[in-house]
Amino acid sequence: MKMKELKELDVKALAEKLESEKAQLNQLKLNHSVAPLENPSQIKAARRNVARIETELRQRELNK
């Protein structure tokens, strides 16, 4: 997800998106530990998505 798309969402939607992305990241890590993923860069992409969402939430918190 791009930063431009994240800026259009409200705080509640960002929090929901954060939870779903964290769940997806945990699932990818679990699946990778059991059997190697075909594309392990999915873990990197999911981790970066979580970081982007957390960054946007923190920026909004500081701008209040």
HTML snippet that shows the backbone in 3Dmol.js (N, CA, C, O; Angstrom):
<script src="https://3Dmol.org/build/3Dmol-min.js"></script>
<div id="view" style="width:600px;height:400px;position:relative"></div>
<script>
const pdb = `
ATOM      1  N   MET A   1       0.839  -1.173   0.000  1.00  0.00           N
ATOM      2  CA  MET A   1       0.000   0.000   0.000  1.00  0.00           C
ATOM      3  C   MET A   1       0.884   1.236   0.000  1.00  0.00           C
ATOM      4  O   MET A   1       1.868   1.311   0.737  1.00  0.00           O
ATOM      5  N   LYS A   2       0.529   2.188  -0.821  1.00  0.00           N
ATOM      6  CA  LYS A   2       1.329   3.404  -0.951  1.00  0.00           C
ATOM      7  C   LYS A   2       0.938   4.422   0.132  1.00  0.00           C
ATOM      8  O   LYS A   2      -0.162   4.372   0.682  1.00  0.00           O
ATOM      9  N   MET A   3       1.855   5.333   0.418  1.00  0.00           N
ATOM     10  CA  MET A   3       1.593   6.365   1.422  1.00  0.00           C
ATOM     11  C   MET A   3       0.421   7.248   1.001  1.00  0.00           C
ATOM     12  O   MET A   3      -0.360   7.690   1.844  1.00  0.00           O
ATOM     13  N   LYS A   4       0.297   7.501  -0.286  1.00  0.00           N
ATOM     14  CA  LYS A   4      -0.798   8.326  -0.781  1.00  0.00           C
ATOM     15  C   LYS A   4      -2.149   7.699  -0.429  1.00  0.00           C
ATOM     16  O   LYS A   4      -3.082   8.401  -0.039  1.00  0.00           O
ATOM     17  N   GLU A   5      -2.247   6.384  -0.567  1.00  0.00           N
ATOM     18  CA  GLU A   5      -3.480   5.676  -0.233  1.00  0.00           C
ATOM     19  C   GLU A   5      -3.737   5.709   1.269  1.00  0.00           C
ATOM     20  O   GLU A   5      -4.883   5.815   1.705  1.00  0.00           O
ATOM     21  N   LEU A   6      -2.673   5.619   2.059  1.00  0.00           N
ATOM     22  CA  LEU A   6      -2.822   5.624   3.508  1.00  0.00           C
ATOM     23  C   LEU A   6      -3.288   6.981   4.024  1.00  0.00           C
ATOM     24  O   LEU A   6      -4.058   7.052   4.982  1.00  0.00           O
ATOM     25  N   LYS A   7      -2.830   8.045   3.398  1.00  0.00           N
ATOM     26  CA  LYS A   7      -3.200   9.385   3.847  1.00  0.00           C
ATOM     27  C   LYS A   7      -4.678   9.667   3.625  1.00  0.00           C
ATOM     28  O   LYS A   7      -5.251  10.532   4.288  1.00  0.00           O
ATOM     29  N   GLU A   8      -5.304   8.942   2.693  1.00  0.00           N
ATOM     30  CA  GLU A   8      -6.722   9.150   2.407  1.00  0.00           C
ATOM     31  C   GLU A   8      -7.622   8.463   3.424  1.00  0.00           C
ATOM     32  O   GLU A   8      -8.797   8.814   3.537  1.00  0.00           O
ATOM     33  N   LEU A   9      -7.093   7.486   4.173  1.00  0.00           N
ATOM     34  CA  LEU A   9      -7.888   6.746   5.149  1.00  0.00           C
ATOM     35  C   LEU A   9      -7.973   7.506   6.464  1.00  0.00           C
ATOM     36  O   LEU A   9      -7.089   8.296   6.798  1.00  0.00           O
ATOM     37  N   ASP A  10      -9.055   7.256   7.212  1.00  0.00           N
ATOM     38  CA  ASP A  10      -9.162   7.867   8.536  1.00  0.00           C
ATOM     39  C   ASP A  10      -8.451   6.983   9.565  1.00  0.00           C
ATOM     40  O   ASP A  10      -7.988   5.889   9.240  1.00  0.00           O
ATOM     41  N   VAL A  11      -8.370   7.461  10.792  1.00  0.00           N
ATOM     42  CA  VAL A  11      -7.593   6.790  11.829  1.00  0.00           C
ATOM     43  C   VAL A  11      -8.161   5.402  12.129  1.00  0.00           C
ATOM     44  O   VAL A  11      -7.408   4.444  12.305  1.00  0.00           O
ATOM     45  N   LYS A  12      -9.474   5.299  12.187  1.00  0.00           N
ATOM     46  CA  LYS A  12     -10.098   4.011  12.491  1.00  0.00           C
ATOM     47  C   LYS A  12      -9.783   2.988  11.405  1.00  0.00           C
ATOM     48  O   LYS A  12      -9.462   1.839  11.709  1.00  0.00           O
ATOM     49  N   ALA A  13      -9.871   3.393  10.155  1.00  0.00           N
ATOM     50  CA  ALA A  13      -9.576   2.493   9.042  1.00  0.00           C
ATOM     51  C   ALA A  13      -8.100   2.098   9.052  1.00  0.00           C
ATOM     52  O   ALA A  13      -7.757   0.959   8.737  1.00  0.00           O
ATOM     53  N   LEU A  14      -7.231   3.039   9.414  1.00  0.00           N
ATOM     54  CA  LEU A  14      -5.799   2.725   9.495  1.00  0.00           C
ATOM     55  C   LEU A  14      -5.520   1.704  10.592  1.00  0.00           C
ATOM     56  O   LEU A  14      -4.703   0.801  10.412  1.00  0.00           O
ATOM     57  N   ALA A  15      -6.193   1.847  11.720  1.00  0.00           N
ATOM     58  CA  ALA A  15      -6.001   0.904  12.825  1.00  0.00           C
ATOM     59  C   ALA A  15      -6.460  -0.498  12.416  1.00  0.00           C
ATOM     60  O   ALA A  15      -5.803  -1.488  12.736  1.00  0.00           O
ATOM     61  N   GLU A  16      -7.585  -0.575  11.712  1.00  0.00           N
ATOM     62  CA  GLU A  16      -8.075  -1.874  11.243  1.00  0.00           C
ATOM     63  C   GLU A  16      -7.109  -2.475  10.225  1.00  0.00           C
ATOM     64  O   GLU A  16      -6.828  -3.673  10.258  1.00  0.00           O
ATOM     65  N   LYS A  17      -6.611  -1.646   9.333  1.00  0.00           N
ATOM     66  CA  LYS A  17      -5.668  -2.098   8.310  1.00  0.00           C
ATOM     67  C   LYS A  17      -4.376  -2.582   8.973  1.00  0.00           C
ATOM     68  O   LYS A  17      -3.784  -3.570   8.536  1.00  0.00           O
ATOM     69  N   LEU A  18      -3.942  -1.890  10.020  1.00  0.00           N
ATOM     70  CA  LEU A  18      -2.731  -2.275  10.742  1.00  0.00           C
ATOM     71  C   LEU A  18      -2.887  -3.662  11.349  1.00  0.00           C
ATOM     72  O   LEU A  18      -1.980  -4.489  11.257  1.00  0.00           O
ATOM     73  N   GLU A  19      -4.027  -3.914  11.964  1.00  0.00           N
ATOM     74  CA  GLU A  19      -4.252  -5.222  12.575  1.00  0.00           C
ATOM     75  C   GLU A  19      -4.248  -6.323  11.533  1.00  0.00           C
ATOM     76  O   GLU A  19      -3.673  -7.388  11.760  1.00  0.00           O
ATOM     77  N   SER A  20      -4.881  -6.084  10.393  1.00  0.00           N
ATOM     78  CA  SER A  20      -4.930  -7.114   9.354  1.00  0.00           C
ATOM     79  C   SER A  20      -3.538  -7.356   8.752  1.00  0.00           C
ATOM     80  O   SER A  20      -3.174  -8.495   8.458  1.00  0.00           O
ATOM     81  N   GLU A  21      -2.775  -6.289   8.575  1.00  0.00           N
ATOM     82  CA  GLU A  21      -1.420  -6.437   8.035  1.00  0.00           C
ATOM     83  C   GLU A  21      -0.510  -7.181   9.010  1.00  0.00           C
ATOM     84  O   GLU A  21       0.311  -7.997   8.590  1.00  0.00           O
ATOM     85  N   LYS A  22      -0.649  -6.905  10.307  1.00  0.00           N
ATOM     86  CA  LYS A  22       0.159  -7.616  11.304  1.00  0.00           C
ATOM     87  C   LYS A  22      -0.207  -9.094  11.331  1.00  0.00           C
ATOM     88  O   LYS A  22       0.667  -9.952  11.458  1.00  0.00           O
ATOM     89  N   ALA A  23      -1.502  -9.392  11.210  1.00  0.00           N
ATOM     90  CA  ALA A  23      -1.934 -10.789  11.177  1.00  0.00           C
ATOM     91  C   ALA A  23      -1.375 -11.492   9.949  1.00  0.00           C
ATOM     92  O   ALA A  23      -0.939 -12.641  10.029  1.00  0.00           O
ATOM     93  N   GLN A  24      -1.390 -10.803   8.817  1.00  0.00           N
ATOM     94  CA  GLN A  24      -0.853 -11.379   7.586  1.00  0.00           C
ATOM     95  C   GLN A  24       0.649 -11.626   7.727  1.00  0.00           C
ATOM     96  O   GLN A  24       1.146 -12.667   7.298  1.00  0.00           O
ATOM     97  N   LEU A  25       1.369 -10.685   8.320  1.00  0.00           N
ATOM     98  CA  LEU A  25       2.807 -10.830   8.526  1.00  0.00           C
ATOM     99  C   LEU A  25       3.099 -12.038   9.418  1.00  0.00           C
ATOM    100  O   LEU A  25       3.989 -12.834   9.118  1.00  0.00           O
ATOM    101  N   ASN A  26       2.353 -12.171  10.505  1.00  0.00           N
ATOM    102  CA  ASN A  26       2.559 -13.311  11.394  1.00  0.00           C
ATOM    103  C   ASN A  26       2.266 -14.626  10.682  1.00  0.00           C
ATOM    104  O   ASN A  26       2.976 -15.612  10.882  1.00  0.00           O
ATOM    105  N   GLN A  27       1.233 -14.647   9.860  1.00  0.00           N
ATOM    106  CA  GLN A  27       0.891 -15.859   9.121  1.00  0.00           C
ATOM    107  C   GLN A  27       1.994 -16.214   8.119  1.00  0.00           C
ATOM    108  O   GLN A  27       2.353 -17.382   7.969  1.00  0.00           O
ATOM    109  N   LEU A  28       2.522 -15.203   7.442  1.00  0.00           N
ATOM    110  CA  LEU A  28       3.616 -15.445   6.499  1.00  0.00           C
ATOM    111  C   LEU A  28       4.846 -16.007   7.211  1.00  0.00           C
ATOM    112  O   LEU A  28       5.486 -16.933   6.712  1.00  0.00           O
ATOM    113  N   LYS A  29       5.171 -15.452   8.368  1.00  0.00           N
ATOM    114  CA  LYS A  29       6.329 -15.926   9.132  1.00  0.00           C
ATOM    115  C   LYS A  29       6.125 -17.369   9.574  1.00  0.00           C
ATOM    116  O   LYS A  29       7.046 -18.183   9.508  1.00  0.00           O
ATOM    117  N   LEU A  30       4.910 -17.680  10.027  1.00  0.00           N
ATOM    118  CA  LEU A  30       4.610 -19.030  10.470  1.00  0.00           C
ATOM    119  C   LEU A  30       4.710 -20.020   9.308  1.00  0.00           C
ATOM    120  O   LEU A  30       5.317 -21.084   9.436  1.00  0.00           O
ATOM    121  N   ASN A  31       4.112 -19.657   8.183  1.00  0.00           N
ATOM    122  CA  ASN A  31       4.159 -20.527   7.012  1.00  0.00           C
ATOM    123  C   ASN A  31       5.597 -20.733   6.540  1.00  0.00           C
ATOM    124  O   ASN A  31       5.968 -21.826   6.113  1.00  0.00           O
ATOM    125  N   HIS A  32       6.391 -19.688   6.621  1.00  0.00           N
ATOM    126  CA  HIS A  32       7.783 -19.771   6.169  1.00  0.00           C
ATOM    127  C   HIS A  32       8.609 -20.660   7.105  1.00  0.00           C
ATOM    128  O   HIS A  32       9.539 -21.333   6.660  1.00  0.00           O
ATOM    129  N   SER A  33       8.278 -20.662   8.380  1.00  0.00           N
ATOM    130  CA  SER A  33       9.036 -21.496   9.310  1.00  0.00           C
ATOM    131  C   SER A  33       8.708 -22.975   9.120  1.00  0.00           C
ATOM    132  O   SER A  33       9.558 -23.833   9.360  1.00  0.00           O
ATOM    133  N   VAL A  34       7.477 -23.279   8.689  1.00  0.00           N
ATOM    134  CA  VAL A  34       7.083 -24.661   8.463  1.00  0.00           C
ATOM    135  C   VAL A  34       7.632 -25.171   7.133  1.00  0.00           C
ATOM    136  O   VAL A  34       8.259 -26.228   7.065  1.00  0.00           O
ATOM    137  N   ALA A  35       7.384 -24.405   6.090  1.00  0.00           N
ATOM    138  CA  ALA A  35       7.871 -24.766   4.758  1.00  0.00           C
ATOM    139  C   ALA A  35       8.258 -23.477   4.047  1.00  0.00           C
ATOM    140  O   ALA A  35       7.520 -22.494   4.116  1.00  0.00           O
ATOM    141  N   PRO A  36       9.385 -23.462   3.375  1.00  0.00           N
ATOM    142  CA  PRO A  36       9.829 -22.223   2.715  1.00  0.00           C
ATOM    143  C   PRO A  36       8.795 -21.688   1.718  1.00  0.00           C
ATOM    144  O   PRO A  36       8.199 -22.438   0.945  1.00  0.00           O
ATOM    145  N   LEU A  37       8.609 -20.389   1.762  1.00  0.00           N
ATOM    146  CA  LEU A  37       7.702 -19.739   0.821  1.00  0.00           C
ATOM    147  C   LEU A  37       8.341 -19.695  -0.563  1.00  0.00           C
ATOM    148  O   LEU A  37       9.565 -19.670  -0.695  1.00  0.00           O
ATOM    149  N   GLU A  38       7.501 -19.685  -1.586  1.00  0.00           N
ATOM    150  CA  GLU A  38       8.025 -19.542  -2.946  1.00  0.00           C
ATOM    151  C   GLU A  38       8.667 -18.175  -3.122  1.00  0.00           C
ATOM    152  O   GLU A  38       9.689 -18.030  -3.793  1.00  0.00           O
ATOM    153  N   ASN A  39       8.039 -17.165  -2.500  1.00  0.00           N
ATOM    154  CA  ASN A  39       8.526 -15.798  -2.635  1.00  0.00           C
ATOM    155  C   ASN A  39       8.723 -15.204  -1.234  1.00  0.00           C
ATOM    156  O   ASN A  39       7.811 -14.558  -0.716  1.00  0.00           O
ATOM    157  N   PRO A  40       9.885 -15.405  -0.614  1.00  0.00           N
ATOM    158  CA  PRO A  40      10.101 -14.906   0.740  1.00  0.00           C
ATOM    159  C   PRO A  40      10.134 -13.381   0.846  1.00  0.00           C
ATOM    160  O   PRO A  40      10.104 -12.838   1.950  1.00  0.00           O
ATOM    161  N   SER A  41      10.195 -12.695  -0.282  1.00  0.00           N
ATOM    162  CA  SER A  41      10.164 -11.234  -0.228  1.00  0.00           C
ATOM    163  C   SER A  41       8.787 -10.714   0.180  1.00  0.00           C
ATOM    164  O   SER A  41       8.633  -9.524   0.455  1.00  0.00           O
ATOM    165  N   GLN A  42       7.782 -11.596   0.221  1.00  0.00           N
ATOM    166  CA  GLN A  42       6.459 -11.211   0.711  1.00  0.00           C
ATOM    167  C   GLN A  42       6.547 -10.773   2.170  1.00  0.00           C
ATOM    168  O   GLN A  42       5.838  -9.859   2.593  1.00  0.00           O
ATOM    169  N   ILE A  43       7.416 -11.424   2.937  1.00  0.00           N
ATOM    170  CA  ILE A  43       7.591 -11.072   4.348  1.00  0.00           C
ATOM    171  C   ILE A  43       8.132  -9.654   4.455  1.00  0.00           C
ATOM    172  O   ILE A  43       7.672  -8.867   5.282  1.00  0.00           O
ATOM    173  N   LYS A  44       9.099  -9.336   3.624  1.00  0.00           N
ATOM    174  CA  LYS A  44       9.694  -7.996   3.626  1.00  0.00           C
ATOM    175  C   LYS A  44       8.642  -6.948   3.260  1.00  0.00           C
ATOM    176  O   LYS A  44       8.572  -5.890   3.885  1.00  0.00           O
ATOM    177  N   ALA A  45       7.829  -7.242   2.252  1.00  0.00           N
ATOM    178  CA  ALA A  45       6.798  -6.303   1.812  1.00  0.00           C
ATOM    179  C   ALA A  45       5.752  -6.105   2.905  1.00  0.00           C
ATOM    180  O   ALA A  45       5.307  -4.981   3.138  1.00  0.00           O
ATOM    181  N   ALA A  46       5.359  -7.180   3.572  1.00  0.00           N
ATOM    182  CA  ALA A  46       4.366  -7.075   4.644  1.00  0.00           C
ATOM    183  C   ALA A  46       4.917  -6.265   5.813  1.00  0.00           C
ATOM    184  O   ALA A  46       4.206  -5.453   6.406  1.00  0.00           O
ATOM    185  N   ARG A  47       6.190  -6.492   6.141  1.00  0.00           N
ATOM    186  CA  ARG A  47       6.820  -5.748   7.242  1.00  0.00           C
ATOM    187  C   ARG A  47       6.877  -4.257   6.921  1.00  0.00           C
ATOM    188  O   ARG A  47       6.668  -3.419   7.798  1.00  0.00           O
ATOM    189  N   ARG A  48       7.157  -3.935   5.680  1.00  0.00           N
ATOM    190  CA  ARG A  48       7.208  -2.526   5.276  1.00  0.00           C
ATOM    191  C   ARG A  48       5.823  -1.889   5.288  1.00  0.00           C
ATOM    192  O   ARG A  48       5.686  -0.716   5.637  1.00  0.00           O
ATOM    193  N   ASN A  49       4.788  -2.654   4.910  1.00  0.00           N
ATOM    194  CA  ASN A  49       3.426  -2.128   4.966  1.00  0.00           C
ATOM    195  C   ASN A  49       3.031  -1.792   6.403  1.00  0.00           C
ATOM    196  O   ASN A  49       2.412  -0.759   6.659  1.00  0.00           O
ATOM    197  N   VAL A  50       3.390  -2.667   7.334  1.00  0.00           N
ATOM    198  CA  VAL A  50       3.110  -2.414   8.748  1.00  0.00           C
ATOM    199  C   VAL A  50       3.821  -1.136   9.187  1.00  0.00           C
ATOM    200  O   VAL A  50       3.237  -0.304   9.880  1.00  0.00           O
ATOM    201  N   ALA A  51       5.056  -0.986   8.791  1.00  0.00           N
ATOM    202  CA  ALA A  51       5.829   0.199   9.173  1.00  0.00           C
ATOM    203  C   ALA A  51       5.224   1.469   8.578  1.00  0.00           C
ATOM    204  O   ALA A  51       5.181   2.503   9.244  1.00  0.00           O
ATOM    205  N   ARG A  52       4.760   1.401   7.343  1.00  0.00           N
ATOM    206  CA  ARG A  52       4.133   2.570   6.715  1.00  0.00           C
ATOM    207  C   ARG A  52       2.877   3.000   7.469  1.00  0.00           C
ATOM    208  O   ARG A  52       2.657   4.187   7.710  1.00  0.00           O
ATOM    209  N   ILE A  53       2.067   2.024   7.832  1.00  0.00           N
ATOM    210  CA  ILE A  53       0.819   2.336   8.538  1.00  0.00           C
ATOM    211  C   ILE A  53       1.130   2.911   9.913  1.00  0.00           C
ATOM    212  O   ILE A  53       0.519   3.898  10.323  1.00  0.00           O
ATOM    213  N   GLU A  54       2.076   2.302  10.630  1.00  0.00           N
ATOM    214  CA  GLU A  54       2.452   2.810  11.949  1.00  0.00           C
ATOM    215  C   GLU A  54       3.021   4.223  11.852  1.00  0.00           C
ATOM    216  O   GLU A  54       2.761   5.053  12.723  1.00  0.00           O
ATOM    217  N   THR A  55       3.786   4.503  10.817  1.00  0.00           N
ATOM    218  CA  THR A  55       4.353   5.837  10.616  1.00  0.00           C
ATOM    219  C   THR A  55       3.250   6.857  10.398  1.00  0.00           C
ATOM    220  O   THR A  55       3.286   7.943  10.978  1.00  0.00           O
ATOM    221  N   GLU A  56       2.277   6.524   9.573  1.00  0.00           N
ATOM    222  CA  GLU A  56       1.170   7.445   9.301  1.00  0.00           C
ATOM    223  C   GLU A  56       0.356   7.705  10.566  1.00  0.00           C
ATOM    224  O   GLU A  56      -0.025   8.844  10.833  1.00  0.00           O
ATOM    225  N   LEU A  57       0.087   6.656  11.348  1.00  0.00           N
ATOM    226  CA  LEU A  57      -0.648   6.835  12.599  1.00  0.00           C
ATOM    227  C   LEU A  57       0.124   7.731  13.567  1.00  0.00           C
ATOM    228  O   LEU A  57      -0.465   8.584  14.231  1.00  0.00           O
ATOM    229  N   ARG A  58       1.422   7.538  13.645  1.00  0.00           N
ATOM    230  CA  ARG A  58       2.255   8.338  14.554  1.00  0.00           C
ATOM    231  C   ARG A  58       2.298   9.801  14.092  1.00  0.00           C
ATOM    232  O   ARG A  58       2.228  10.702  14.927  1.00  0.00           O
ATOM    233  N   GLN A  59       2.409  10.052  12.803  1.00  0.00           N
ATOM    234  CA  GLN A  59       2.418  11.417  12.298  1.00  0.00           C
ATOM    235  C   GLN A  59       1.100  12.124  12.626  1.00  0.00           C
ATOM    236  O   GLN A  59       1.092  13.297  12.999  1.00  0.00           O
ATOM    237  N   ARG A  60       0.015  11.415  12.487  1.00  0.00           N
ATOM    238  CA  ARG A  60      -1.284  12.019  12.817  1.00  0.00           C
ATOM    239  C   ARG A  60      -1.392  12.309  14.308  1.00  0.00           C
ATOM    240  O   ARG A  60      -1.977  13.316  14.708  1.00  0.00           O
ATOM    241  N   GLU A  61      -0.828  11.429  15.127  1.00  0.00           N
ATOM    242  CA  GLU A  61      -0.844  11.632  16.560  1.00  0.00           C
ATOM    243  C   GLU A  61      -0.051  12.873  16.948  1.00  0.00           C
ATOM    244  O   GLU A  61      -0.472  13.634  17.819  1.00  0.00           O
ATOM    245  N   LEU A  62       1.078  13.077  16.313  1.00  0.00           N
ATOM    246  CA  LEU A  62       1.928  14.216  16.639  1.00  0.00           C
ATOM    247  C   LEU A  62       1.364  15.524  16.103  1.00  0.00           C
ATOM    248  O   LEU A  62       1.644  16.580  16.671  1.00  0.00           O
ATOM    249  N   ASN A  63       0.591  15.492  15.047  1.00  0.00           N
ATOM    250  CA  ASN A  63       0.034  16.708  14.458  1.00  0.00           C
ATOM    251  C   ASN A  63      -1.212  17.213  15.155  1.00  0.00           C
ATOM    252  O   ASN A  63      -1.712  18.286  14.815  1.00  0.00           O
ATOM    253  N   LYS A  64      -1.721  16.474  16.114  1.00  0.00           N
ATOM    254  CA  LYS A  64      -2.938  16.921  16.803  1.00  0.00           C
ATOM    255  C   LYS A  64      -2.684  18.086  17.694  1.00  0.00           C
ATOM    256  O   LYS A  64      -3.606  18.580  18.344  1.00  0.00           O
TER     257      LYS A  64
END
`;
const viewer = $3Dmol.createViewer("view");
viewer.addModel(pdb, "pdb");
viewer.setStyle({}, {cartoon: {color: "spectrum"}});
viewer.zoomTo();
viewer.render();
</script>
